[in-house]
């Protein structure tokens, strides 16, 4: 018997929206229209945490997903994921009058999977790169970076962490081959079904951190549909 085909991102998100509307979960649901985008707004409050999602759909295709959720007792994680040829996520960890972290991830669109807990519209089963930034004096520096991250098998190569610093690397995982260079910036070449050149900074100034925060928060108001942080780039060959 042939295995069931992997559901598309649209099928995964549609199933999430249907559950949110069914009242099987402690959710509030609202649908609205902004130009040619259909916006599905889902808020889930289970008295332990609040998850707030806005999913933008155009011609039945998921365009972007905005999210805000409790991250720590005093912090929130707010991010925007664009869903064009791949899934690119730009996020900030913030609290009262402060920003404590920035993150950037990018992964193949077809490796999105359903959330086993049904709390998120989808989860990433695989990432080409994840990069996390924290304050170091007056700037944010790249504190942790991994490539070829498989969340099912827990495989992945760490390029930078507390006791790890890999300047040059080659790595193979699934159908992808990676070459990376870590210096003043982190450069990652991805070769496989997708051929990408990913370029991210190792340092973010206070002005850049504030700019990323403002862009991510503007999506909540629907004011920045075409704007993304310019500090992180990924170009297809």
BELJOMO-V300799 format. One record per residue. N is the residue number from 0. RES is the residue in three letters. SS is DSSP state (h for helix, s for strand, l for the rest). PSI is psi in whole degrees, 0 to 359 (NA if undefined). NEAR is the number of other ideal C-beta (glycine too) atoms within 12 Angstrom. Layout:
N RES SS PSI NEAR
N RES SS PSI NEAR
This chain:
0 UNK l 131 3
1 UNK l 144 4
2 UNK l 150 5
3 UNK l 136 7
4 UNK l 151 8
5 UNK l 132 18
6 UNK l 150 19
7 UNK l 167 21
8 UNK h 321 38
9 UNK h 319 26
10 UNK h 320 23
11 UNK h 313 33
12 UNK h 320 39
13 UNK h 320 24
14 UNK h 321 23
15 UNK h 315 38
16 UNK h 318 31
17 UNK h 320 20
18 UNK h 322 26
19 UNK h 324 32
20 UNK h 340 19
21 UNK h 349 15
22 UNK l 19 13
23 UNK l 341 14
24 UNK l 161 24
25 UNK l 72 21
26 UNK s 155 28
27 UNK s 135 19
28 UNK s 137 26
29 UNK s 139 19
30 UNK s 137 19
31 UNK s 171 16
32 UNK s 133 15
33 UNK s 108 21
34 UNK l 239 13
35 UNK l 14 14
36 UNK s 136 26
37 UNK s 125 24
38 UNK s 121 30
39 UNK s 117 34
40 UNK s 118 32
41 UNK s 125 37
42 UNK s 126 23
43 UNK s 125 32
44 UNK s 104 17
45 UNK l 18 16
46 UNK l 356 8
47 UNK l 326 12
48 UNK l 161 22
49 UNK s 127 23
50 UNK s 127 34
51 UNK s 118 31
52 UNK s 140 38
53 UNK s 121 39
54 UNK s 122 38
55 UNK s 125 37
56 UNK s 136 29
57 UNK s 123 20
58 UNK l 43 11
59 UNK l 10 16
60 UNK s 132 23
61 UNK s 126 35
62 UNK s 310 33
63 UNK s 161 39
64 UNK s 124 43
65 UNK s 141 40
66 UNK s 144 37
67 UNK s 133 30
68 UNK s 152 28
69 UNK s 132 24
70 UNK s 311 23
71 UNK s 175 14
72 UNK l 330 10
73 UNK l 5 13
74 UNK s 161 21
75 UNK s 151 30
76 UNK s 121 31
77 UNK s 131 39
78 UNK s 166 40
79 UNK s 131 42
80 UNK s 124 40
81 UNK s 147 35
82 UNK s 57 33
83 UNK l 248 22
84 UNK l 339 20
85 UNK s 180 32
86 UNK s 110 40
87 UNK s 124 36
88 UNK s 127 39
89 UNK s 121 44
90 UNK s 158 39
91 UNK s 142 39
92 UNK s 124 31
93 UNK s 159 30
94 UNK s 208 19
95 UNK l 111 10
96 UNK l 31 9
97 UNK s 152 17
98 UNK s 123 32
99 UNK s 349 27
100 UNK s 157 33
101 UNK s 145 44
102 UNK s 152 40
103 UNK s 132 45
104 UNK s 155 37
105 UNK s 136 44
106 UNK s 164 42
107 UNK s 138 36
108 UNK h 321 32
109 UNK h 0 27
110 UNK h 15 34
111 UNK s 144 33
112 UNK s 162 29
113 UNK l 145 24
114 UNK l 121 25
115 UNK l 331 13
116 UNK l 355 16
117 UNK l 20 25
118 UNK l 335 29
119 UNK l 151 32
120 UNK l 327 44
121 UNK l 169 38
122 UNK s 157 29
123 UNK s 120 36
124 UNK l 341 28
125 UNK s 140 38
126 UNK s 140 41
127 UNK s 319 48
128 UNK s 140 49
129 UNK s 135 39
130 UNK s 130 46
131 UNK s 137 33
132 UNK s 142 37
133 UNK s 163 24
134 UNK s 140 22
135 UNK s 100 17
136 UNK l 240 10
137 UNK l 14 13
138 UNK s 161 20
139 UNK s 134 34
140 UNK s 156 25
141 UNK s 110 36
142 UNK s 326 29
143 UNK s 134 29
144 UNK s 136 42
145 UNK s 151 39
146 UNK s 156 42
147 UNK s 50 39
148 UNK s 113 34
149 UNK s 110 27
150 UNK l 348 24
151 UNK l 312 17
152 UNK l 349 12
153 UNK l 22 12
154 UNK s 160 20
155 UNK s 154 31
156 UNK s 124 31
157 UNK s 123 26
158 UNK s 326 37
159 UNK s 135 30
160 UNK s 190 19
161 UNK l 318 10
162 UNK l 21 8
163 UNK s 137 17
164 UNK s 106 19
165 UNK l 108 24
166 UNK l 317 16
167 UNK s 137 18
168 UNK s 151 29
169 UNK s 137 19
170 UNK s 140 29
171 UNK s 135 19
172 UNK s 134 31
173 UNK l 231 27
174 UNK l 15 19
175 UNK s 143 34
176 UNK s 138 24
177 UNK s 142 37
178 UNK s 131 28
179 UNK s 152 33
180 UNK s 123 24
181 UNK s 112 30
182 UNK l 238 19
183 UNK l 338 14
184 UNK s 164 22
185 UNK s 119 43
186 UNK s 131 31
187 UNK s 124 43
188 UNK s 129 29
189 UNK s 127 36
190 UNK s 128 23
191 UNK l 216 23
192 UNK l 326 19
193 UNK l 134 31
194 UNK l 113 23
195 UNK s 151 30
196 UNK s 108 25
197 UNK s 133 40
198 UNK s 113 27
199 UNK s 152 41
200 UNK s 160 30
201 UNK l 356 30
202 UNK s 137 26
203 UNK s 128 37
204 UNK l 167 20
205 UNK h 322 19
206 UNK h 319 15
207 UNK h 321 26
208 UNK h 315 35
209 UNK h 322 22
210 UNK h 317 26
211 UNK h 316 39
212 UNK h 314 34
213 UNK h 319 24
214 UNK h 313 33
215 UNK h 317 40
216 UNK h 333 27
217 UNK h 332 23
218 UNK h 331 39
219 UNK h 329 27
220 UNK h 359 15
221 UNK l 28 23
222 UNK l 356 16
223 UNK l 43 24
224 UNK l 328 24
225 UNK l 6 17
226 UNK l 136 20
227 UNK l 155 27
228 UNK l 131 34
229 UNK l 355 17
230 UNK l 339 29
231 UNK l 127 36
232 UNK s 150 23
233 UNK s 115 38
234 UNK s 137 19
235 UNK s 143 17
236 UNK l NA 12
